[in-house]
Amino acid sequence: MPTTPPPGRAAPPGRSDPSQRIHQSHRSHPPRRSEASGAPRPSGSPLLLLALGHACVDVYQGAVAALVPFFLAERAYTYAAASGIVLAASLLSSVAQPLFGALTDKWPMPWLLPVSTLAGGVGVALSGVSGSYALTLAVVAVSGIGVAAYHPESARLARVASRASHTAMGWFSLGGNLGFATAPLAVSAVVATGGLHASPLLIVPALVGAALCVAALRTVNAPTPTGRSASVATRPAGEDDWPAFLRMSGAIVCRSIVFVGLSAFISLYARQRTGGGEVAGTAALFVLYLGGAIGTVAGGRLATRYGRVRVVRWSYALTVPAVAGIVLVPGPLLYLFVALTSAGLYVPFSLHVTLGQDYLPRRVGTASGVTLGLTVSVGGIASPLIGAAADATSLQTALAPLIALPALGWLLLRTLHEPAMPEAAVSEAATPAAGLAEAAASEAAAPDPARAVARAPHRDAARTTGP
């Protein structure tokens, strides 16, 4: 029967306890990369670079709308012409994302990150150079395509770098939200002082973002796994759950209509309901965006504790009374309900992305393109309908249907299940404990009797050092 030296008695000369050898080796040479899979150890550095790059790209999502007043003032565009420019940018950046997602599902294309970042910036930077409407429309379309190409691949790489951490993906999404929110400030700083002809200066965020993408790619990329670990890392993902994915996508559409509708009209509505001036409207819009920045990060933390689907359901349920408060409650309390609405809309933002990727584990790029792009574009299409209803009745009446949309989203989410995370098997194989288990297996297979004696301690070591 295998035995080990009893306590207080030294091991035979020239022979040491194998479990101690493994522990000592592991302590003296801590692996920077997991021996089993070759994947990088989870680190905040690549996620920070990707989040900052995401912010630089999404500046150009908000920049086109921020340029509209200057197009109207300097070029005398009609409202219809200005709306056409915004629509071209938003539709191309949203509808094209699933197409790029499908491509990245077949062929990972990390080089798309710096290239698409530059494309997004060049289009906006050239939009003020020529007075030609056709040329302006064309360069803005190029910017939209650049934004579309960036998101699916960046979401895939963020997932790799974060090891599917909900909190880390929340930080990645926060970067995009902050970039979108700061776009008006960047446009005003450049164009309000130098006119539309100063628009080439808007290329600066794209140059910074491209450099951040290159740095992130150097950090995220890992050596190709070999041997037994390669078979684990390349193991086919689980089955795609299209019914669950489509139900969640329907809920995202409801969320998008509410957010875009409020973004377009909350400033004007706050002036009406509070009796304040321009400052009152700006403050309401700021609260809407600020709550989003906080909610995105909070969503990842809450999901880690309570589960993604449960947190998403809670968020949609909270949004129903919050939107009702915006529509129905006058006075300063409006700002409280704006903050609650912002939290309800943004807490599930990054969770939509990771849930979509886990519902379609074989089509991660497609899932990212739909959740980050296609479903969001519907909100932009519905916004003119809200405006038309406001022209025909009142702004309060036009905003009232928004109360029902989060409830509809909650109904779509009610039967959703928490999907399995395909990375679980790979992450388990990537832990040091798994490396100890493999070492124990090789020791057990060896013909050396001394190694046979060490089988039990090896198994104990694998158990006691595991997660």
N, C-alpha and C positions, 0 to 999 in steps of 0.2 A: 504494500500500500504506500503511495507517495507520501513522503514526510518532508518536513522542513526542520532546520536546526531549532531546538527549543529555546525559549528566552534565556538569556544569560550565557548561552554557549556559542562560541564563535563558529563560523562556517569552516569546513575543511580547508586546509591550506590551498591557495591557488584557485579557490572556488568561492564565489559570493552569491548572495541571494539574487536570483535573476530579477525579481520584482524591484529590488533596490537599484540594480543596474539600469533598468528602464527609467525609473523615477529620476535618478541622478542625471542620466543622459538628457532627459526631457528638461530638467531644471537648468542644466549648464548650457544647453543649446536650444532655447525656445524658438520654435519655427515661426518665421514671419508669414509663411504660407502653409496652409494645411497640407500635410503630407499625403492625405488620401485623395484629394481632388485637385490640388494645385490652385485652388481659388484663393484670392486675397482675403486676409483676415478682415472682418468688418472694421471699417475706419471712417472717421468723420471727414477726413481730408477730401476724398473724391466726391463725397456728397456735397460738401461745401462748394467745391468748384463747379459741380453740375448745377447746384441751386443758383449760384451767382450767374452762371451762363444762361440759365433759364430766365432770370430777371432781365438780362441784356436783350434776349430775343423777344420777350413779351412786351418790351417797350414799344416795339413796332406794331404790336396788335392794337395798342391804344393810341399810337401816334397818328394814324390816319384820321380817326374821328376828331382828334385835337387839331388837325390841320384844316378842318372844314371851315371854321370862321374866317381863317385867313384866305382860303380860296374864294369865299363869298365877298370878302372886302377888297382884295387886290385884283381878282379876275372877273368879278361880277357874275360868278356862276349862279345859276338858279338852284333852288332847293333840290329839284329833281336831279340836276347834274351832280351836285355834291353828294346826294344820296347814292347815285350810281357808283361813285368812287369808293364810298364806304362799303357798299354791297359787294363790289368786286373784290376788295381786300378780305372781307369777312367770309364770303362764300368760298373763295379759293383756299384760304387758310384753314377752313373747317372741313369742307367737303373732300378736299384732296388728301386729308390726313389718313383716312382708312386705306387709300390707295398706296401711300408710302408705307403704311403699316403692313399691308399684305406683302410688299416687296421685302421689307426687313424681316418678315417671318421666314422667307426663303433664303435670303442672303443678308446676313448682318452687315450693315454698312456704317461703321462708326465714323468714317470720313465725312458722312453727311452732316455731322454736327457743326464743324467750323465752316463748311461750304454753305450750308443753309443759313447759318447765322449771318454770314456776309451778304448773301442774297437778300435776306430780309432787310438789312440795313441799307444796301445800295438802292433798293427800290424806293424807300422813303426818302433817302437823301437826294435822289434825282427828281422827286416829285415837284419841287419848287423851281427847278432850273428853267424849264420851258413853259410857255403859256399855252402850248397845244393841249387841248383836252384829251385827244387820242393818245398822245405820248404820256401824259400824266396817268391816264387809265392803265396804260401798258406797264409802266414802271411800278405802279402800286400793285398790279396783278403779280409782277415778279416778286415783290415783297411778300404777298400772301402765299405764294408757292413756297418761298423760303421758310416761312413760319410753319407751313404744313409739313414740309420735309423734316423739320427739326424735331417735332414733338414725339412721334412714335419711337424713333431710335433713341432719343434721350431718355424717355420713360423706361425703355428696355434696359439701358445701361444703368440708370438709377436703381432699378430693381436688382441688378447684379451687385452693384456697389453696396446697397443697403441690406443684402440678403433678405429681401422682402420685408424689412422692418416697417411697420405702419408709421412709427414716429419719424423715421428717416425719410420716408416718402412724403410725409407731411411737410418736412422742411424743404424738400425739392419743389413741391407744389407752391409753397409759400414764396419761393423765389419768383415764380411766374406771376403770382398775384401782386407782388410788390412792383415788379417791372411794369405791369399793366397800369397800376395806380399812379406811378411816377411819370408816365408818358406825357400827360398834359403839362407837367412842370418842365420837362425837358424841351418840349416843343415851344412853350411860351418863352423860355430862357433864350432860345435861339432865334425863333421867327419873330417874336414880338420886338426884338431889338434890331435885327438885321433884315427883316422882311423875308419873303419866300425865297429870295435868291441866296439867303444864308443857309438854306436847308442842307447843303452838303455837309455841314458840321454835324448833322445828326448821324453820320456814319460812325462817330466815336464809340457809342455803345456796342456796335457790331464788331469793331476791331478788338475791343476789350473782351467781348463775349467769345470771339473766335480763339483768342489766346487762352482764355479759361478752358474752352473745350479741348484744345490740344493738350493742355496740362492735365485735365481730367482723364483723357484717354490714356495717357502714359501711366497714370496711377491705377486705373481700373483694369486695364488689360493684364491678363494673367497667362502663365505658360500653359500650353496644352497638356491636359492630364494624360498619363500613360498607364499601361498595365491594367490591373484590376480596377483601380480608381477610375480609369477612363470609361470602363463599362458602366460604372455607377453614374458618372457625370453625364453620359450620353444616353442614359436609359430613357425610353420614350415617356413623354409626359402623359398625364391622365387624359380622359376623354373630355372633349369640349361639351359644355352644357349650354346649348344655344337657347332653350326656353328660359332658363334663369337669366342669361345675359340679356336677352331681349326685354324681359320684364324690368330689369334694372335700367336698361337704356331708356325705356319709357318713363321711368321715374326721373331720370336725369333730364329728359326733355321738359318735364313739368317744372323742375327746379330751375332750368335755364330760362324759361319764359318769365318766371317770377323775378329772377335776378336782373335780366336785361330790361324788363319793363320798369322795375324800380330804379335801375341805374339811369334810365332815360328821363324819368319824370319825377323822381323823388325830390330833386332840388326845387322845381316849380311847385310841387304839391306842398312841401314844407313851408314855403312862403305863404301859401293860401291858408294852411291850417294853423300856423303859429302867428300870423300877422306880421312876421318879420320881413326883412328885405333880402338882399342878395347874400348877406352873411348867413342868414338862417338857412337858406337853401344849400350853400356850400358846406355848412356844418353838418347837415343831414347826409350829404353825399360822402363826406369824410368819415362819419360814423359808420356808414354802410361798408366802406372799404376797410376801415380800421378793424371792425369786428371780423371781417374776413381774414385778415392777417393773423389775428389771434385764434380764430376758430379752426383754421387749417392745421395749425400745430397741435391744438387741443384734440382734434379728431384722431390723430395718430396715437396720442397717449391714452385716450379713452378706449380706443379699439384694442390696444394691448391688454387692457384690464378686463373689458366687458365683451369683446368680440365685435367684429366689423359690422355684421348685419344688424345686430341689436342697436349699435350706436347710430347707424344710418336711419333705422326706423324711428328712434327717439328724435332724431334731428328733424325729420319730416313732420312728425307729430307736433313738435314744438313750434314749427314754422307756421302752422295753421292759425293759432291764436295770435301769434306775433304779427302776421300780415293783417289780420283782422283789426288789431290795434292801430296799425298804421292808417288803415282806411277809415276807421270809425272814430278814433279818439282824437280830439283836437288839442291844441295847446302844447306846452313843453313836453308832456308825456310822450309825444310822438317820437322823440329821440330815443327813449327807452325801448319802444317797440321796434325802432329801426335797428338798434343794437341787437335785440333778441332775434330779429329776422336775419340779420347778417350772420350771427352764430349758427342759426339753424340751417342756413344755406351753405355755409362754408365748412362746418365740421365734417360733413361727408365728402368733401371735394376730393381729397387724395384717396379716400377709401373707395370711391367709385373706380378709380384707376386700378388699384390692386385687386379689388373684387373682380373687375372685368378681366384682368389678366389671369386670375385663377379660375374663372368660369370658362375661359378659352385658353387653356395652357398650351395648346398646340399653335395658337395664333395670337401670341402676346402683342405683336406689333399691330395687328388689326384691332384688337381690343383697346389698345392705347389710343389709336387713331379715332375710334368711335367715341370713347368716353371723353377724350380731351378735345375732339373736334366736331364730328358730325352732329352729335346730340346738342352741343352747345350752339351750333349755328341756327337751330330752330328758334331759339330765343330771339335772335336778331331778325328773323323773318316775321315773327309775331309782333315785334315792337311797332311797326307801322299800323298794324290793326288796332293796337291800343290807342295810338294817336288819332286814328280815324274815329274811333268810338268816343274819344274825348272831345273832338271837334263837334260831333253830332249831339252829345249829351253834356257831360261834365267830366272832369278828370277823376273825381271820386267815383263816379259810376263806372268809368272805364277801368279803374284799378280794382273794383270790387270782385270781378271773376278770379283775380289772382289768389283770393283766399281759398278757393276750392282746389287749386292745382296741387299744393303740397298734400292735401288729403287724398287726392287721386294717386299721387306718388306713393303715399303710405300703403294704399290698397295694393298697388303693384308689388311692393316690397314685402307684404305681409307673409307670403308663403315662401319667401326665399330662404335657402339654407346657407350655412357657412361653408364655403368650398374648401376642399383640401388644398394645401399649399404644396405644389410640386417640388419646391426646393427642400422640403423637409428631409427627404431621404439623402439628398446630396449634402445638406448641412450636417446631418448626423454622421455621414461618412467623413466629413471634413474635420471633425473634432479630434483633439489629441487622444481622447479615450478610444476612438475608433482605430487610431494608429496603434495604440497599445493592444487592442484586440487582435489586429492583424499580426502584430509581433508574437502574441501568445499563440496564434494559430500556427505560425511558422515554427515556433519552438516545439509545439506539440507534435508537428509532423517530422521533426528531426529524429534520426535513429539514436542519437547520443543518450544513454541512460540518465546522465546527469540532467539533461534537458527534460527528459520525461518526468524526473522528480519535480521539476519546476512548473509543471502544467498548472496545478491548482493555484499557486501564488500569482501566476500571470492572470488567471481569470479573475482572481480577487482584485488585482490592481486595476483591471479594466472596469470592474464594477464600481470600485470605490472612487475612481477619479472621473467617472462619467458625469454628464450634466444632471 
